[in-house]
Amino acid sequence: MGCDDSCGCTLDHDEMADRVSAWREVCVRAISREEHGTTITATYPSDPALIRRLRELIAAEAECCSFLTFTLEEGPREAVLHLEFPEQARPLIGLIAPASAST
């Protein structure tokens, strides 16, 4: 899916397709998205179901893609997700968090 073995993702093709789909469903809910180098910051509405789904996806990524670093800051009106990734993982990040996913 565009990421070579140096990334270390352990998902097979079908699992990767499911994960990409799950992330895209979440990413379209972003209020804003900024990318600076190898960091993406996305802001989401403070919706309990959405925050729960973000936590689930972050936990799932920790199991298969330990090279990604997620930080979720929750506030009363919004939640801010920071994603840090190695440069070689950029093709993978383009799949799960495309720049065009948010408005």
C-alpha positions, 0 to 999 in steps of 0.5 A: 500500500505504498509503505515498504518494510522499513515502516514495520506495519504488521497488517496484511492487505485486507486488514490494511484496507479495513484500517484505511477505511476506518481512518477515512471515516474519522478524518472526514469529521475533522474541523481542520487539518495542518501538516508540518513536516512529519507531523499532522494536527487535526481538530475534531468536534468534541463528540463522545462517539467520535472521540471513542472511535479515535481512541480505538484507532489509536490503540489499534495503530499502537499494535501494528504501527509502533513507528507512529506517535499519536497524542490526543488532547481533549477539550470541552469543545474540541479534540486535537489529534497530533500524529508524528510519523517517520518520513518513510511512512509518508505514503501510508499516512497519505492513505489513512489521513489524506489532506483532502479528507477534511474541509 
